[in-house]
Amino acid sequence: MGLLRQLFELCFLRIGPEDLPGDARLPWVLVAGYVLSGGLLFMAEDGFAIGMAQAAVDAALLAGFVWGALKVREHPERFNQTYAALMGISLVISLLSWPVFSAAPDEMVANELHPAQIGMLALLLWSLIAQGQVLRRALDVSAGTGLLLVFVYFMLSSLSIAALFPGSAPA
């Protein structure tokens, strides 16, 4: 099965991180793709370099979070596949976000919900669910615990990026 297909299978909850190759280079290839896509996604608003920096911070925080969680659960040998799965999901969702971001109006109107906002919310929820499933399988925890851990990570990452890049759109 090709890597791109495996990444979509992860997003659709059909496979888990254990189904990805254990190659130590794979997570870093996916990190590079995610950082590049972050730069391209936010190029119009904040600039290519800022978007890449935000994505790089997110990727580094995720690596530390995953390593720590796997270490606590005594499964550090699962790091490469788990991190690759989470970065792969992030990359796919980032790429799927491009048309939604381009459809968003420059100025949002108060008390009006734009279809692009609904699209972004759907992508965010999809990402959290898929990543929660990866953590559930990698850490041998319940689905609720996996989702809770992903939500905690999402909040940690969002707050860290907001603190490091005030006034920028979140990656």
N, C-alpha and C positions, 0 to 999 in steps of 0.2 A: 504494500500500500504506500503510495507517495506521501511525502511529508505534508503537502498542502491538504490532501484529503484527510490525513490523520488529524490535522488541526481543526478542520471543520467537523470531523467526527467527535472531537473533544468538545467543541462548542455545542453540539447537539446531544451531548451526554451519552454517546454511544460507546465510547471507549474511555479508558482512564489513563493516568500518567504512566502506569506500568506497561502500556502498549506502545509507548514511544521508544525509539532507540536509546540505549544508555550512554551513547557517545558524549564525552565531556565537552565537545565543541558545540553541540547542538544548542544548548541554552544561550551561548554567546552569539551564535549566528542569529537567533531569534531576538536577542537583545538589540543587536545592531539594526535589524529590520524595524523593531519597535521604536528605537530612538530616531531613526531616519523618518519613519512615518509621523512621529510626533512633531518633528521639525517641519515637515511638509503640511501637516494638518493645521498648525497654528502660525504658519508663515505669514498669512495676510494680516493677522491681528497683532501678534507679538514679535514676529520675525523668526526666521529659520533657526538661528542659534538659541534663542530663548526656548522655543518649542523642543528642540533637541535636548537642551539642558534639563527641562522639566521632565521629559521622558527618561533621561538618564538617572535623575534623582529617584524617580518612581521605580525604575528597574533595580537600582542599588538598594533601596528600602525593601523592596520585595525579596531580594536575595537574602538580606539579613533576617527578615521576618520568617521566611521559609526555612532557612538554616536553623534558626532558633527553635521553631516549632518542631521540626524533625528531630533535633537534638533532644528536646524535652521528651518526645515520644519514643526516643531511642531507635530512630530510623534514619540516621544521617546518610546511609548508603542510597537512599531514595532521592537525594537532592537533585541530581542532574535531570532525572525524568520529571520530577515534580516542578522544578523551576522552569524547565523547557515547556511543560504543559501550560503553566500559568502565563509565561511570556508569549507562547503561541496564541492563547486565547486573547491576550491583550493586543497582540498584533492584528489578529483577524478583526476584532471589534474596532480597533483604530482605523483599519482600512474601510470597514463598513460605515464608519462615521463620516467619511469624506463627503458623500452625497448629501447626508443629512445636514452637516455643517454648511455646505454650500447653499442649501435651500433656506437656511435661517435668514430672516430679515436683519438688516444692519441695526435697526432699532426695534426693541421689543415694546409693545404697547401694554400699559398697565391693565390688568384684569382681562387680558385676551390671551388665550392659549393658542400658540402657533403649532401647526402640524410637526414642524421640525423639533419643537420642544418635546412633543409626545414621542417622536422617533428617538431622540437622545435618551429619554427616560427608559424606553423599551430596551435600547442597547445597553444601558447601564444595568438594568435588572437582569438581562440575559447574561452579561459578563459576570455579575455577582453570583448568579446561580451556577454557571458553568465552573467558575473558579472554586466555589464552595464544594462542588462535586469532586473536583481534583483534590482539594484538601481532605475531604471526607475519606477518599480512597487512600491517599498517601499517609495520613495520620491514623487510620483505623479508628475514626470517630463517627458519631452519628451525622446525618445530613444537616440537622439543626446546628450542631457544633461547627461543622465545616462552614456553613453559611454565616454563622456568628463570627468566626475567625476572619473570614473574608471581609465582612463589614467592618470589623475592628481595623483591619489593615487599610481598607479604603479610607476610613476616617483619619487614620494616622498619616497616610500618604497625602490626602487632600490638605490637611492642616499644615503638614511640613512644606508642601509646595507653595501654599498660600503665604507661609511665613518667609520662605526663601525668595519668592517672586511676587511681591505685593503688586497688585494692580494688573496682573496678567491673567489670561484665561487658564483654567486648570488643564493639565495634560491628561 
